[in-house]
């Protein structure tokens, strides 16, 4: 299906060059989908870790549950290679 855009209020079909440029933009966006998804996962993981950092200070003793929770958060991206895997991550429950 041909794409169109408005020029001076008139709907005009894309030229072949405009179609090719738009296809290239869409391909570039699609190719970056995993990078965007894994960055979002890492950002959430980092926020969750930061929320428990105070427990890992030298004057605190981490419980084994909290140690496991933090380890699971750090390892959450291991083996994740697709957008679908990023979207289906099961986040550990904070003790």
C-alpha positions as a Markdown table, in Angstrom:
| # | Residue | x | y | z |
|---|---|---|---|---|
| 1 | Unk | 0.0 | 0.0 | 0.0 |
| 2 | Unk | 1.4 | 3.3 | -1.0 |
| 3 | Unk | 2.2 | 5.9 | 1.6 |
| 4 | Unk | 1.0 | 9.5 | 1.4 |
| 5 | Unk | 1.8 | 12.8 | 3.0 |
| 6 | Unk | 0.2 | 16.2 | 3.0 |
| 7 | Unk | 1.7 | 19.0 | 0.9 |
| 8 | Unk | -0.2 | 22.3 | 1.2 |
| 9 | Unk | -3.2 | 20.4 | 2.5 |
| 10 | Unk | -3.2 | 18.0 | -0.5 |
| 11 | Unk | -2.6 | 14.3 | 0.0 |
| 12 | Unk | 0.3 | 13.3 | -2.3 |
| 13 | Unk | 1.7 | 9.7 | -2.7 |
| 14 | Unk | 5.3 | 9.2 | -1.7 |
| 15 | Unk | 7.9 | 9.1 | -4.5 |
| 16 | Unk | 10.0 | 5.9 | -4.9 |
| 17 | Unk | 12.8 | 7.7 | -3.1 |
| 18 | Unk | 10.6 | 8.7 | -0.3 |
| 19 | Unk | 9.2 | 5.1 | 0.0 |
| 20 | Unk | 12.8 | 3.7 | 0.1 |
| 21 | Unk | 13.8 | 6.3 | 2.7 |
| 22 | Unk | 10.8 | 5.4 | 4.9 |
| 23 | Unk | 11.5 | 1.7 | 4.5 |
| 24 | Unk | 15.0 | 2.3 | 5.6 |
| 25 | Unk | 13.9 | 4.3 | 8.7 |
| 26 | Unk | 11.4 | 1.5 | 9.6 |
| 27 | Unk | 14.1 | -1.2 | 9.2 |
| 28 | Unk | 16.5 | 0.8 | 11.4 |
| 29 | Unk | 13.8 | 1.2 | 14.1 |
| 30 | Unk | 12.9 | -2.5 | 14.0 |
| 31 | Unk | 16.5 | -3.5 | 14.2 |
| 32 | Unk | 16.9 | -1.5 | 17.4 |
| 33 | Unk | 13.9 | -3.1 | 19.2 |
| 34 | Unk | 15.9 | -5.5 | 21.3 |
| 35 | Unk | 18.4 | -2.8 | 22.3 |
| 36 | Unk | 15.5 | -0.6 | 23.5 |
| 37 | Unk | 13.8 | -3.5 | 25.3 |
| 38 | Unk | 16.9 | -4.7 | 27.1 |
| 39 | Unk | 17.8 | -1.1 | 28.1 |
| 40 | Unk | 14.3 | -0.8 | 29.7 |
| 41 | Unk | 14.9 | -4.1 | 31.6 |
| 42 | Unk | 18.3 | -3.0 | 32.8 |
| 43 | Unk | 16.8 | 0.4 | 33.9 |
| 44 | Unk | 14.1 | -1.3 | 36.0 |
| 45 | Unk | 16.7 | -3.8 | 37.4 |
| 46 | Unk | 19.0 | -0.9 | 38.4 |
| 47 | Unk | 16.2 | 0.9 | 40.1 |
| 48 | Unk | 15.2 | -2.2 | 42.1 |
| 49 | Unk | 18.8 | -2.8 | 43.1 |
| 50 | Unk | 19.3 | 0.8 | 44.1 |
| 51 | Unk | 16.2 | 0.6 | 46.3 |
| 52 | Unk | 18.0 | -2.1 | 48.4 |
| 53 | Unk | 21.6 | -0.8 | 48.2 |
| 54 | Unk | 21.4 | 0.7 | 51.7 |
| 55 | Unk | 21.0 | -2.9 | 53.0 |
| 56 | Unk | 24.3 | -3.9 | 51.5 |
| 57 | Unk | 26.4 | -1.3 | 53.4 |
| 58 | Unk | 29.2 | -2.6 | 55.6 |
| 59 | Unk | 27.2 | -1.9 | 58.8 |
| 60 | Unk | 24.3 | -4.0 | 57.6 |
| 61 | Unk | 23.9 | -7.8 | 57.4 |
| 62 | Unk | 22.0 | -9.0 | 54.4 |
| 63 | Unk | 19.5 | -11.8 | 55.0 |
| 64 | Unk | 19.9 | -14.8 | 52.7 |
| 65 | Unk | 16.6 | -13.9 | 51.1 |
| 66 | Unk | 17.8 | -10.4 | 50.3 |
| 67 | Unk | 21.1 | -11.7 | 49.0 |
| 68 | Unk | 19.2 | -14.1 | 46.8 |
| 69 | Unk | 16.8 | -11.3 | 45.6 |
| 70 | Unk | 19.7 | -9.0 | 44.7 |
| 71 | Unk | 21.6 | -11.9 | 43.0 |
| 72 | Unk | 18.4 | -12.7 | 41.0 |
| 73 | Unk | 18.1 | -9.1 | 39.9 |
| 74 | Unk | 21.7 | -8.9 | 38.8 |
| 75 | Unk | 21.3 | -12.1 | 36.8 |
| 76 | Unk | 17.9 | -11.1 | 35.3 |
| 77 | Unk | 19.3 | -10.4 | 31.8 |
| 78 | Unk | 21.4 | -13.6 | 31.6 |
| 79 | Unk | 20.2 | -15.5 | 28.5 |
| 80 | Unk | 17.8 | -12.8 | 27.4 |
| 81 | Unk | 18.2 | -12.4 | 23.6 |
| 82 | Unk | 14.9 | -11.4 | 22.2 |
| 83 | Unk | 12.3 | -8.7 | 22.7 |
| 84 | Unk | 9.7 | -11.4 | 23.6 |
| 85 | Unk | 12.0 | -12.6 | 26.4 |
| 86 | Unk | 12.4 | -9.0 | 27.7 |
| 87 | Unk | 8.7 | -8.6 | 27.7 |
| 88 | Unk | 8.1 | -11.9 | 29.6 |
| 89 | Unk | 10.7 | -11.5 | 32.4 |
| 90 | Unk | 9.4 | -12.7 | 35.7 |
| 91 | Unk | 10.7 | -10.3 | 38.3 |
| 92 | Unk | 11.8 | -11.7 | 41.7 |
| 93 | Unk | 9.7 | -10.7 | 44.7 |
| 94 | Unk | 11.4 | -8.4 | 47.2 |
| 95 | Unk | 11.5 | -10.2 | 50.6 |
